[in-house]
Amino acid sequence: MIPQPWQDKISHPTQLGGIETAVLDNGPGKGTRIAWINTGTGLRYKVVLDRAMDIADAFYNQHSLAWISHGGITAPEPFSNHGLEWLRTFGGGLITTCGLSHVGGPEQDATGERGLHGQISNIPAEIESIIQPDPFTGQMEMSITGRMKQTQVLGPSLELKRNLSSTLGRASIRIKDEVINRGNTPAPHMLLYHCNFGWPLVDEGTDIIWNGEWQSPGEVTSTKIFREGNNFRKCSPPLDTHAGSGEEVAFIQVTPDAAGWCTTGLHNARLNLAVALRFQKAQLPWFTNWQHWGKNEYVTGLEPGTHPPIGQAKAREQQQLLFINPGESRHYELEIEVFTSPDSILKFLQNNISAD
């Protein structure tokens, strides 16, 4: 093993980093299980085990990367799947998972009623394993794995198996998800990773990084930002027009690299801080840029998904709705990485800045 600066100088691996589990004991999240993951690089993040193993707080050194909603972490409400109920427990956070069978606004049709963005983010995990790093033996990887069951008797039974991992000494988060149909009939499937970035990473002048063809759905947004001739790849100061439900949205077909990876992200030149969000085009062909820059509710959403958030009914109508057969599974990979050195930021920008 290559000699390390800490060699012969530490007694316990937690001096470098690792995974620490806990239970919140106060406020609306009381009783909720969490896990803090420290990469030893300045990047540390909080996994909410009782909320689909989604990621709430995330920091690089003193800088928050994620937007946290007014409510923050709340206890899960697994049967909250009507209308806009999802918003009452939406804590924001670095990643909130949407699906597994519906992504979009509330709707009702002949196949049933579905609330905003589905059930999965309100389902607790059954933790299968926690693997700690052991730097003394050269084992720098750490991971946590669990399963969430979105199921009902005589109905669809989907399971999400999630593995979250990081490496000591690398400022990155890796997510590997498997969605499995445990039922005996084909199940509709939609999935979206609602990644919510906030101040100070998101600030006036922060660059929004993505490259590809885009469209602004007129029925969803007023297109005041996403329109030809306007620089919608720069974050705005807080907007009065985004008070309440004000927002802007674009649906994007991100251009992948030769290996099929799409890279998007944010760059704050003032902080010398950039964050890359990577995903596989074949797995997550759609990307949504959500801009909600209200006062005291200031967030930029970067959201890879199997579909844009159009809802199950419209996806079915457009013959784009996915189905998972009994016993079948679908796999998804996502990576978030932080860059702070001038060379790494320059490479990130050169490879991903759009030419238009």
Buried (B, 14 or more C-beta within 10 A) or exposed (E): EEEBEEEEEEEEBBEBBBBBEEEBEEEEBEEBBBBBBBBBBBBBBBBBBBBBBBBBBBBBEEBBBBBBBEBBBBBBBBEBBEBEBBBEBBBBBBBBBBBBBBBBBBBEEEEBEBBBBBBBBBBBBEBEEBBBBBBEEEEBBBBBBBBBBBBEEEEBBBBBBBBBBBBBBBBBBBBBBBBBBBBEEBBBBBBBBBBBBBBBBBBBEBBBBBBBEBEBBEEBBEBBBBEEEEEBBEBBEBBEBBEEEBBBBBBBBBBBEEEEBBBBBBBBEEBEBBBBBBBBBEBBBBBBBBBBBBEEBBBBBBBBBBBBBBBBBBBBEEEBBBEBEEEEBBEBBBBBBBBBEEEBBEEBBEEBEEEE
